[in-house]
Amino acid sequence: MTKIKKSYIRISIISSLETSEWEVGRSLLEALIETDARLLPEKVGTFEPLKNSVSDVEGCKPFWAVLNGSGRPGMERNADGFIWKRSRAIKSYGHMMHKLRNIHGEVRAAWFVFEASIDRKVDWLKLFDKFCRVLVSDYATLHLVTEIEDAPDAFGEAADATYGTNDHLNGVPPIRLKEKGPANLAWANYFGPGLMSEVQEDKIRNAGFPVERLGDGIVVRVTDDIFAVEDDFIDFSRRRAELRGLFRSGLFRINHEPKCP
């Protein structure tokens, strides 16, 4: 018998900020416990398996941005990513991949991903907003991934070939956003200064979709409640298709809805 996958929360954020600064790390982790104390990291480190237990935010400081020590010219300022996990409720995982400079001086933006088991007591939008503000985001998504979208071939071979399916489910890496653009509409989507021109704010609002200014960008949501994705995916899918039609053609790599069982 095939095991049915559980739904989960996924947040992905691209940022041009110098995330290796501990002030950024402290603010990001404090956003977790301000939203729900049950999100405090349990095990942290720079590589898995994680062996370092922490009991508060300050305990994470020594591991937040450890210089990689590669000794390669041009790489001295790079720091290893910071990873954390929780194995107790609320089970969750976070990975802050700091801004990277290669030997040629080229810069890759920072990328933060967060995944958590579903808990309806948590205000996931509030957490998303806090994360976006702390990281001064360029582009970010918040989605509730269900078994429908996570099923094999849910979006088809064409979407798989452009990494659209992978990036929709796991978050868009900075290099792929630059080269291929957004993958798909998530439940909540933050368009920073570089992408705000893609959002026809009045048109989307007049069509009945939630649109809010956040920092220097705009958050566009498919529905008011994130749990609509799980409770009535067919209706969510219909609304997402309608919302996607309010953006320019070709912006997203996935322009159709998944097959529903």
WONORNOR-V406437 format. One record per residue. RES is the residue in three letters. PHI is phi in degrees with one decimal (999 if undefined). D_FIRST is the distance of its C-alpha to the first C-alpha in Angstrom with 2 decimals. Layout:
RES/PHI/D_FIRST
RES/PHI/D_FIRST
//
This chain:
MET/999/0.00
THR/-74.0/3.80
LYS/-77.8/6.31
ILE/-76.5/9.14
LYS/-74.6/12.35
LYS/-82.6/15.33
SER/-69.3/18.53
TYR/-150.8/21.44
ILE/-91.6/25.14
ARG/-133.6/26.62
ILE/-120.8/30.38
SER/-134.4/32.12
ILE/-137.2/35.92
ILE/-105.2/38.40
SER/-141.4/41.82
SER/-92.0/45.15
LEU/-68.7/46.21
GLU/-79.4/47.16
THR/-71.6/44.16
SER/-71.1/45.21
GLU/-66.0/47.83
TRP/-63.5/46.93
GLU/-58.4/48.16
VAL/-68.2/45.28
GLY/-60.7/42.81
ARG/-60.3/44.26
SER/-65.0/44.16
LEU/-65.6/40.56
LEU/-72.4/39.38
GLU/-65.9/41.66
ALA/-61.1/40.03
LEU/-61.5/36.79
ILE/-76.3/38.43
GLU/-68.1/40.71
THR/-78.2/37.69
ASP/-164.2/35.84
ALA/-59.7/36.80
ARG/-73.3/33.17
LEU/-98.1/32.77
LEU/-59.2/35.26
PRO/-57.7/34.03
GLU/-105.3/33.35
LYS/-120.7/33.21
VAL/-135.8/35.08
GLY/164.6/36.32
THR/-108.3/36.68
PHE/-140.0/34.02
GLU/-91.2/30.73
PRO/-73.6/30.10
LEU/-81.1/32.16
LYS/-122.1/34.45
ASN/-99.1/37.02
SER/-86.5/36.69
VAL/-131.0/38.65
SER/-122.0/39.74
ASP/-157.1/41.43
VAL/-62.4/41.97
GLU/-62.4/44.99
GLY/-66.5/43.01
CYS/-86.0/41.21
LYS/-54.6/44.52
PRO/-64.4/44.88
PHE/-107.7/41.54
TRP/-64.1/41.76
ALA/-146.1/43.51
VAL/-83.0/44.19
LEU/-59.4/46.24
ASN/-72.7/44.45
GLY/62.7/47.62
SER/-69.4/47.03
GLY/77.0/50.78
ARG/-82.0/50.41
PRO/-54.9/53.17
GLY/89.3/52.02
MET/-109.4/48.90
GLU/-62.2/50.65
ARG/-88.9/49.73
ASN/-79.3/45.97
ALA/-119.6/43.80
ASP/-65.9/40.37
GLY/-69.2/37.67
PHE/-104.0/37.00
ILE/-123.0/33.47
TRP/-140.8/32.33
LYS/-142.6/29.29
ARG/-127.0/28.56
SER/-101.9/25.96
ARG/-98.5/27.02
ALA/-60.8/26.95
ILE/-91.7/27.44
LYS/-61.9/25.21
SER/-158.7/26.70
TYR/-147.9/27.81
GLY/-136.9/30.97
HIS/-143.3/32.62
MET/-99.6/36.19
MET/-95.3/37.15
HIS/-67.7/40.92
LYS/-54.2/43.25
LEU/-120.4/43.77
ARG/-116.7/46.96
ASN/-88.7/46.93
ILE/-67.0/49.91
HIS/-94.8/51.27
GLY/84.8/51.43
GLU/-75.8/48.67
VAL/-113.3/46.69
ARG/-108.3/42.98
ALA/-61.2/42.34
ALA/-70.7/40.42
TRP/-138.3/36.73
PHE/-119.6/34.95
VAL/-126.6/31.22
PHE/-142.0/29.69
GLU/-134.7/26.17
ALA/-149.2/25.38
SER/-70.1/22.84
ILE/-68.9/23.65
ASP/-143.9/26.54
ARG/-77.5/28.47
LYS/-84.6/31.60
VAL/-88.0/32.16
ASP/-87.4/34.36
TRP/-66.8/32.49
LEU/-67.0/35.12
LYS/-61.3/37.86
LEU/-63.6/36.27
PHE/-59.3/35.88
ASP/-59.4/39.53
LYS/-62.1/40.68
PHE/-58.9/38.90
CYS/-61.9/40.42
ARG/-68.3/43.86
VAL/-61.5/43.76
LEU/-89.3/42.68
VAL/44.6/44.97
SER/-64.0/42.09
ASP/-91.5/42.46
TYR/-157.5/39.09
ALA/-154.1/36.15
THR/-136.6/32.96
LEU/-129.2/30.99
HIS/-141.2/27.61
LEU/-104.9/24.67
VAL/-88.2/21.66
THR/-105.0/18.77
GLU/-63.1/15.32
ILE/-64.7/17.20
GLU/-79.5/19.58
ASP/-88.1/17.35
ALA/-74.8/14.97
PRO/-57.1/15.78
ASP/62.0/18.97
ALA/-59.6/19.49
PHE/-108.1/23.23
GLY/92.4/23.64
GLU/-65.6/25.29
ALA/-63.1/28.69
ALA/-67.6/27.57
ASP/-63.0/25.68
ALA/-65.0/28.88
THR/-91.1/31.09
TYR/64.7/28.78
GLY/-62.7/28.69
THR/-63.0/24.95
ASN/-59.7/25.05
ASP/-71.8/28.21
HIS/-68.2/27.04
LEU/-79.6/23.99
ASN/-111.0/25.78
GLY/102.3/29.42
VAL/-87.3/32.19
PRO/-67.1/34.08
PRO/-53.4/37.88
ILE/-65.0/38.53
ARG/-76.2/36.05
LEU/-61.7/37.51
LYS/-66.4/40.91
GLU/-87.9/40.03
LYS/-121.5/37.51
GLY/84.7/37.78
PRO/-60.7/35.18
ALA/-84.4/31.65
ASN/-166.6/30.98
LEU/-79.1/31.92
ALA/-90.3/30.10
TRP/-61.8/30.56
ALA/-125.3/33.75
ASN/-135.6/35.74
TYR/-102.8/38.87
PHE/-108.6/41.36
GLY/-77.6/44.05
PRO/-52.0/47.59
GLY/-74.5/46.66
LEU/-121.1/44.23
MET/-59.6/45.90
SER/-65.2/47.68
GLU/-79.2/44.37
VAL/-100.3/44.15
GLN/-87.6/46.27
GLU/-54.5/46.43
ASP/-64.5/48.44
LYS/-62.4/46.58
ILE/-69.5/43.19
ARG/-64.4/44.61
ASN/-66.5/46.32
ALA/-83.9/43.05
GLY/97.1/41.73
PHE/-101.2/39.62
PRO/-66.5/40.21
VAL/-133.1/42.38
GLU/-139.5/44.00
ARG/-76.8/46.25
LEU/-142.6/45.15
GLY/58.8/47.55
ASP/-96.5/48.57
GLY/-134.7/45.59
ILE/-132.1/43.69
VAL/-105.2/40.32
VAL/-117.3/38.73
ARG/-118.0/35.83
VAL/-78.6/33.78
THR/-136.3/33.83
ASP/-73.2/35.54
ASP/-116.0/32.44
ILE/-62.2/29.67
PHE/-75.0/27.17
ALA/-63.5/27.74
VAL/-62.1/25.27
GLU/-88.0/22.45
ASP/-75.6/24.09
ASP/-149.8/24.99
PHE/-63.2/23.73
ILE/-61.0/25.20
ASP/-69.5/28.61
PHE/-58.5/28.34
SER/-60.8/27.51
ARG/-62.0/30.52
ARG/-67.4/32.78
ARG/-64.6/31.76
ALA/-61.3/32.55
GLU/-65.4/35.88
LEU/-65.0/36.65
ARG/-60.6/35.87
GLY/-68.5/38.38
LEU/-92.3/41.04
PHE/-104.2/40.88
ARG/-65.5/42.47
SER/-63.9/40.69
GLY/92.4/39.18
LEU/-65.0/38.90
PHE/-100.4/35.10
ARG/-80.8/32.98
ILE/-110.5/30.32
ASN/-123.8/32.05
HIS/-147.6/29.34
GLU/-94.2/26.43
PRO/-72.3/22.71
LYS/-71.0/20.85
CYS/-97.7/19.51
PRO/-68.4/16.50
//
